[in-house]
Amino acid sequence: MNETLKRGISGAVYIILLLASILYSTESFFILFGIFLIIAVYEFCNLVSIHKVFPIILATAIYAMVTLVSHYNTITANTLNQIFNTDYLIDINIQQLDIVLLVIALVVSIKCILFLFYDNIQKISTSSKYLYLLGYIILPFVFITKISFGINDYNPKIIIGLFILIWTNDTFAYIVGKSIGRTKLFEKISPKKTIEGFLGGILFAILAGYLISKYYIKANPEFSERSILIWTSIAVIVGIAGTIGDLIESKFKRIAGVKDSGSIMPGHGGILDRLDSVIFVAPIIFLFYQILNYVS
């Protein structure tokens, strides 16, 4: 099969699967990203050369437990009480839990940035591998699901809008970089990325953020200007943090000596190759939402 056709088909399947799961129900969304998480953990374990069984069990347990206590607290408690014939109440402060998980994810994100920019880091210690696994892979998937709830209930438009911004940034960074790119952004890690492409991606993402707010989110007239400001701000965060996330994954691959994180998507590589931007962006967007919620 022609490589371009293969790439087009696998990309279309990925997008259809993603949109269908997000739009069908909250549960299908949780399940798909749980599957994505397991695959991402498998790929990351291959990149950093650690055994896969414990990381996959750990990732599944954390993702399932946080999801259940955050969104299905009563159902989970009732089910456990029926199974074990008890009368136990799951009393967990979700806001405090979110803050703890967010702090861990952000600290590891800073560690990832240091890992990216320090050239002398060419070997990763065992403790760092598991720290990256927790804060760079597992927790971001938790925050991807939490972002979709915004301030109140599940809103598929939020996560779809976020993916549109990421795809816009990636696409136009490539197009602008290919057309007028001259100045290398970070040649040692990603030789094809340029500063012109980076800036072009952000500008088009800002435009997409405006259009998303105006014609997709369609906030009430009294909140219209605020919504536009929020979505254009998210676009800037996506443009900057998404590019850093892409570069961080590229460094992991460079150290591992591989081109792609996996081969589950013909022509595109692995799940990490598709989600490298969003997993780095997710904790930052979640923090942005918490700040908005606090100041409002």
Backbone torsions as a table, in degrees:
resi	resn	phi	psi	omega
1	MET	NA	138.3	177.4
2	ASN	-54.8	135.5	-175.7
3	GLU	-60.6	-40.1	179.5
4	THR	-65.1	-41.8	178.3
5	LEU	-64.9	-42.8	178.8
6	LYS	-60.5	-44.0	179.2
7	ARG	-64.0	-41.0	179.7
8	GLY	-65.0	-43.1	-179.2
9	ILE	-66.0	-47.1	-178.4
10	SER	-66.5	-35.5	176.5
11	GLY	-65.6	-41.4	179.6
12	ALA	-65.6	-41.8	178.5
13	VAL	-61.3	-43.4	179.4
14	TYR	-60.6	-47.7	-178.1
15	ILE	-66.0	-43.2	179.0
16	ILE	-62.6	-45.1	178.7
17	LEU	-61.5	-42.8	-179.4
18	LEU	-63.5	-51.8	-177.6
19	LEU	-66.0	-40.1	179.9
20	ALA	-62.2	-43.5	-178.7
21	SER	-68.4	-38.0	179.9
22	ILE	-67.4	-41.9	-174.6
23	LEU	-83.0	-27.9	-173.8
24	TYR	-67.8	-53.4	179.4
25	SER	-166.5	165.6	175.7
26	THR	-60.9	-41.1	-176.2
27	GLU	-65.5	-42.1	179.8
28	SER	-65.6	-33.7	176.4
29	PHE	-64.2	-49.0	179.0
30	PHE	-60.1	-43.6	-176.6
31	ILE	-65.0	-46.9	-178.4
32	LEU	-61.1	-44.7	-178.4
33	PHE	-73.9	-22.9	170.5
34	GLY	-66.0	-41.8	176.5
35	ILE	-65.5	-44.8	177.1
36	PHE	-57.3	-40.8	-179.9
37	LEU	-61.3	-47.1	-179.1
38	ILE	-60.7	-43.2	178.7
39	ILE	-65.2	-42.3	179.7
40	ALA	-62.5	-41.3	177.5
41	VAL	-62.8	-43.9	177.7
42	TYR	-57.5	-46.6	-179.4
43	GLU	-65.9	-41.4	-179.5
44	PHE	-65.0	-39.8	177.4
45	CYS	-60.5	-38.2	175.9
46	ASN	-64.6	-40.8	-178.0
47	LEU	-64.4	-41.2	-174.4
48	VAL	-103.2	5.1	174.6
49	SER	59.1	59.0	170.9
50	ILE	-126.8	156.4	-179.9
51	HIS	-63.0	147.7	-168.2
52	LYS	-94.2	-25.4	-170.0
53	VAL	-62.2	-54.0	-178.5
54	PHE	-62.3	-47.0	178.3
55	PRO	-58.1	-38.9	179.6
56	ILE	-67.7	-41.1	177.8
57	ILE	-64.9	-43.8	179.4
58	LEU	-61.5	-46.9	-179.1
59	ALA	-62.2	-45.1	-179.9
60	THR	-62.3	-43.0	-178.7
61	ALA	-65.2	-47.0	-179.0
62	ILE	-64.4	-47.8	-178.9
63	TYR	-60.9	-46.2	-178.1
64	ALA	-66.4	-45.3	-176.6
65	MET	-66.1	-45.5	-179.6
66	VAL	-64.6	-41.1	179.0
67	THR	-63.1	-45.4	-176.8
68	LEU	-67.0	-44.9	-177.5
69	VAL	-75.3	-25.9	-178.5
70	SER	-80.8	-36.8	-170.5
71	HIS	-121.9	-16.7	-178.3
72	TYR	-133.1	42.6	-173.4
73	ASN	-58.1	-52.3	-176.5
74	THR	-65.6	-45.8	179.5
75	ILE	-60.8	-42.8	179.7
76	THR	-62.6	-46.0	180.0
77	ALA	-62.0	-45.0	180.0
78	ASN	-63.3	-41.9	179.7
79	THR	-63.5	-45.9	179.5
80	LEU	-64.3	-38.4	179.3
81	ASN	-66.0	-36.5	177.7
82	GLN	-68.7	-41.2	-177.9
83	ILE	-67.1	-45.9	-174.0
84	PHE	-101.9	5.5	177.5
85	ASN	54.0	51.9	-179.8
86	THR	-123.9	-179.8	177.1
87	ASP	-131.8	58.4	-173.1
88	TYR	-96.0	138.4	178.3
89	LEU	-110.6	124.0	177.7
90	ILE	-80.5	102.5	-176.4
91	ASP	-111.6	86.8	-178.9
92	ILE	-121.8	131.7	176.3
93	ASN	-77.0	103.3	-174.2
94	ILE	-64.4	-36.9	179.4
95	GLN	-62.9	-42.4	178.0
96	GLN	-66.8	-39.6	177.2
97	LEU	-61.0	-45.1	179.2
98	ASP	-60.0	-41.4	-179.1
99	ILE	-64.6	-44.0	179.0
100	VAL	-60.8	-48.6	-179.7
101	LEU	-63.9	-38.5	-179.5
102	LEU	-65.9	-42.9	178.7
103	VAL	-60.8	-44.2	178.2
104	ILE	-59.7	-47.7	-178.1
105	ALA	-62.8	-41.8	-178.2
106	LEU	-70.3	-37.7	176.9
107	VAL	-62.8	-43.5	178.8
108	VAL	-67.7	-33.9	176.5
109	SER	-61.1	-42.1	176.6
110	ILE	-63.3	-41.7	177.1
111	LYS	-61.2	-38.0	178.2
112	CYS	-64.1	-39.9	179.5
113	ILE	-65.7	-42.0	176.7
114	LEU	-63.1	-41.2	177.1
115	PHE	-59.6	-37.9	-179.4
116	LEU	-68.8	-44.7	-170.4
117	PHE	-89.7	-15.1	177.5
118	TYR	-90.1	109.9	-175.8
119	ASP	-65.7	-26.1	-175.7
120	ASN	-76.7	-8.5	178.2
121	ILE	-85.2	97.2	179.3
122	GLN	-120.3	-4.4	177.3
123	LYS	-134.3	134.4	-175.1
124	ILE	-105.0	128.6	178.8
125	SER	-69.5	160.2	-178.8
126	THR	-61.9	-42.3	179.8
127	SER	-63.0	-39.7	179.0
128	SER	-66.2	-37.0	179.0
129	LYS	-58.5	-44.8	-178.7
130	TYR	-74.8	-29.4	175.3
131	LEU	-67.4	-44.1	175.9
132	TYR	-62.6	-40.1	178.9
133	LEU	-56.9	-44.5	-178.0
134	LEU	-72.5	-53.5	-170.8
135	GLY	-89.0	-22.3	-178.3
136	TYR	-99.6	-25.7	-177.9
137	ILE	-111.7	-59.9	-169.7
138	ILE	-69.4	-56.0	-174.8
139	LEU	-63.1	-37.8	176.6
140	PRO	-57.1	-34.0	177.2
141	PHE	-67.2	-34.7	175.0
142	VAL	-62.3	-43.5	-177.7
143	PHE	-73.7	-27.4	173.3
144	ILE	-58.8	-43.5	-179.6
145	THR	-71.2	-35.1	-179.2
146	LYS	-71.8	-34.4	178.4
147	ILE	-57.6	-37.4	-174.7
148	SER	-65.6	-12.1	178.4
149	PHE	-93.3	-7.3	178.1
150	GLY	52.7	-130.0	179.0
151	ILE	-89.6	-31.5	-174.5
152	ASN	-120.9	-103.6	-173.3
153	ASP	-95.6	174.3	179.7
154	TYR	-59.0	126.8	179.5
155	ASN	-133.4	99.8	-176.8
156	PRO	-59.5	-23.8	-179.5
157	LYS	-62.7	-30.4	-178.5
158	ILE	-66.1	-51.1	-176.1
159	ILE	-72.7	-34.9	175.4
160	ILE	-64.4	-43.9	177.3
161	GLY	-58.8	-41.2	178.6
162	LEU	-62.2	-44.6	178.7
163	PHE	-65.5	-38.0	177.1
164	ILE	-60.6	-41.9	178.4
165	LEU	-62.8	-43.1	179.8
166	ILE	-64.9	-44.9	179.1
167	TRP	-64.5	-39.2	178.5
168	THR	-63.3	-47.1	-180.0
169	ASN	-59.8	-48.0	-179.2
170	ASP	-62.3	-45.9	-176.2
171	THR	-63.6	-49.5	-175.7
172	PHE	-78.7	-23.9	171.9
173	ALA	-63.8	-40.1	178.2
174	TYR	-68.1	-47.4	-177.0
175	ILE	-64.4	-48.2	-179.3
176	VAL	-65.6	-43.1	179.1
177	GLY	-62.0	-39.3	179.6
178	LYS	-68.8	-35.0	-174.9
179	SER	-80.9	-51.0	-173.3
180	ILE	-127.1	4.4	-177.4
181	GLY	-64.9	126.8	178.7
182	ARG	-127.9	-37.0	-173.8
183	THR	-95.7	120.2	-178.0
184	LYS	-67.8	138.6	-179.7
185	LEU	-81.8	-52.6	-179.5
186	PHE	-153.4	75.4	-168.1
187	GLU	-60.6	-34.0	-177.0
188	LYS	-64.0	-31.9	-176.1
189	ILE	-100.2	-44.7	-178.0
190	SER	-137.5	89.9	-173.1
191	PRO	-58.7	-25.0	-175.0
192	LYS	-86.8	-16.8	-178.2
193	LYS	-76.4	137.7	178.6
194	THR	-125.4	158.9	177.8
195	ILE	-64.6	-39.3	178.6
196	GLU	-61.5	-42.7	177.4
197	GLY	-65.2	-40.7	177.7
198	PHE	-58.4	-48.6	-180.0
199	LEU	-68.4	-39.0	177.7
200	GLY	-62.8	-40.4	177.8
201	GLY	-61.1	-43.2	179.7
202	ILE	-64.5	-44.7	-178.9
203	LEU	-61.0	-44.8	179.4
204	PHE	-71.1	-30.8	175.7
205	ALA	-66.3	-38.8	176.5
206	ILE	-62.1	-43.3	176.6
207	LEU	-61.1	-43.6	178.2
208	ALA	-63.0	-39.1	177.8
209	GLY	-60.6	-41.2	177.5
210	TYR	-62.6	-46.7	-178.2
211	LEU	-66.3	-38.5	178.1
212	ILE	-61.0	-47.2	-179.3
213	SER	-63.7	-43.2	-173.0
214	LYS	-74.3	-42.9	-169.4
215	TYR	-115.8	-10.7	-179.9
216	TYR	-112.6	-52.5	178.0
217	ILE	-69.7	-42.7	178.1
218	LYS	50.5	62.1	178.9
219	ALA	-65.9	157.4	176.0
220	ASN	-56.0	147.4	-175.6
221	PRO	-49.7	-38.3	-177.5
222	GLU	-71.0	-18.9	179.3
223	PHE	-108.5	5.2	-173.2
224	SER	-59.6	-49.5	-178.7
225	GLU	-64.4	-39.3	178.7
226	ARG	-65.3	-41.0	178.9
227	SER	-62.0	-42.5	178.4
228	ILE	-62.0	-43.5	179.0
229	LEU	-62.4	-41.8	180.0
230	ILE	-62.9	-47.9	-175.2
231	TRP	-73.0	-31.8	174.9
232	THR	-72.3	-32.5	175.1
233	SER	-66.5	-42.6	176.7
234	ILE	-60.8	-37.6	179.0
235	ALA	-61.7	-41.2	178.1
236	VAL	-65.4	-43.3	177.3
237	ILE	-59.6	-44.9	179.3
238	VAL	-61.4	-44.7	-178.1
239	GLY	-61.3	-42.0	-177.8
240	ILE	-81.2	-56.6	-175.9
241	ALA	-68.3	-35.3	178.9
242	GLY	-63.3	-39.8	177.8
243	THR	-66.5	-41.5	177.2
244	ILE	-61.6	-42.5	178.2
245	GLY	-60.5	-41.1	177.5
246	ASP	-61.4	-44.2	-178.8
247	LEU	-67.5	-38.5	179.1
248	ILE	-61.7	-46.1	178.6
249	GLU	-63.9	-36.6	177.9
250	SER	-61.6	-36.4	178.7
251	LYS	-69.1	-41.1	175.7
252	PHE	-57.2	-43.3	-179.5
253	LYS	-68.2	-38.0	-179.6
254	ARG	-64.4	-43.6	178.0
255	ILE	-64.1	-38.0	179.3
256	ALA	-75.5	-16.6	179.5
257	GLY	75.7	33.1	179.6
258	VAL	-126.2	157.8	-179.4
259	LYS	-86.6	-38.5	-178.0
260	ASP	-126.4	156.5	178.8
261	SER	-75.4	-22.2	-179.8
262	GLY	-166.6	-168.3	-178.0
263	SER	-136.4	20.0	-175.8
264	ILE	-68.5	-24.8	179.3
265	MET	-115.6	99.5	-178.1
266	PRO	-52.6	127.4	179.6
267	GLY	86.3	-13.9	-178.2
268	HIS	-118.6	-18.3	-177.5
269	GLY	96.4	-135.7	-176.6
270	GLY	-104.8	-179.1	177.8
271	ILE	-63.2	-39.4	177.9
272	LEU	-61.8	-34.8	177.7
273	ASP	-65.0	-31.5	179.0
274	ARG	-83.6	-30.3	-172.1
275	LEU	-112.1	11.0	-176.0
276	ASP	-60.8	-34.9	179.2
277	SER	-73.3	-48.4	-173.1
278	VAL	-67.6	-33.0	-179.0
279	ILE	-71.2	-27.7	177.0
280	PHE	-82.4	-31.8	-179.3
281	VAL	-74.3	-36.2	-169.6
282	ALA	-52.4	-51.3	-179.9
283	PRO	-62.5	-34.0	-179.2
284	ILE	-69.7	-41.3	177.1
285	ILE	-65.4	-39.3	177.9
286	PHE	-62.2	-42.7	176.1
287	LEU	-61.0	-42.3	178.3
288	PHE	-58.5	-43.0	178.4
289	TYR	-65.1	-38.6	-180.0
290	GLN	-67.0	-38.1	177.2
291	ILE	-64.6	-44.6	177.8
292	LEU	-58.9	-44.1	-179.1
293	ASN	-63.9	-38.2	-177.6
294	TYR	-69.4	-46.3	-176.1
295	VAL	-74.4	-19.8	-179.2
296	SER	-95.3	NA	NA
